[in-house]
Amino acid sequence: MNNYRIAGFLKILMIWIIVMTALTGIYAASGSGLTLLIGVIFSWLVAGAMYVQDKQLKKIWNDNN
């Protein structure tokens, strides 16, 4: 049952991608605020999806054990 460990690794990877995307967005938006806004909205959407997925994974994990 390594599925939960793999999911945890993927979550860390996604958080890292979000951080890098945010940093890139801030760097690119030094002239334009729109790019930063899009980056922030995108990262919030991904974070929300991850939160929902985490809830589902925990439910599946609890049902199986």
MODELLER restraints for C-alpha pairs under 7 A, 6 or more apart:
rsr = mdl.restraints
at = mdl.atoms
rsr.add(forms.Gaussian(group=physical.xy_distance, feature=features.Distance(at['CA:18:A'], at['CA:43:A']), mean=5.77, stdev=0.5))
rsr.add(forms.Gaussian(group=physical.xy_distance, feature=features.Distance(at['CA:21:A'], at['CA:39:A']), mean=6.90, stdev=0.5))
rsr.add(forms.Gaussian(group=physical.xy_distance, feature=features.Distance(at['CA:22:A'], at['CA:39:A']), mean=6.06, stdev=0.5))
rsr.add(forms.Gaussian(group=physical.xy_distance, feature=features.Distance(at['CA:22:A'], at['CA:40:A']), mean=6.83, stdev=0.5))
rsr.add(forms.Gaussian(group=physical.xy_distance, feature=features.Distance(at['CA:25:A'], at['CA:35:A']), mean=6.15, stdev=0.5))
rsr.add(forms.Gaussian(group=physical.xy_distance, feature=features.Distance(at['CA:25:A'], at['CA:36:A']), mean=5.10, stdev=0.5))
rsr.add(forms.Gaussian(group=physical.xy_distance, feature=features.Distance(at['CA:25:A'], at['CA:39:A']), mean=5.78, stdev=0.5))
rsr.add(forms.Gaussian(group=physical.xy_distance, feature=features.Distance(at['CA:26:A'], at['CA:36:A']), mean=5.69, stdev=0.5))
rsr.add(forms.Gaussian(group=physical.xy_distance, feature=features.Distance(at['CA:29:A'], at['CA:35:A']), mean=5.42, stdev=0.5))
rsr.add(forms.Gaussian(group=physical.xy_distance, feature=features.Distance(at['CA:29:A'], at['CA:36:A']), mean=5.45, stdev=0.5))
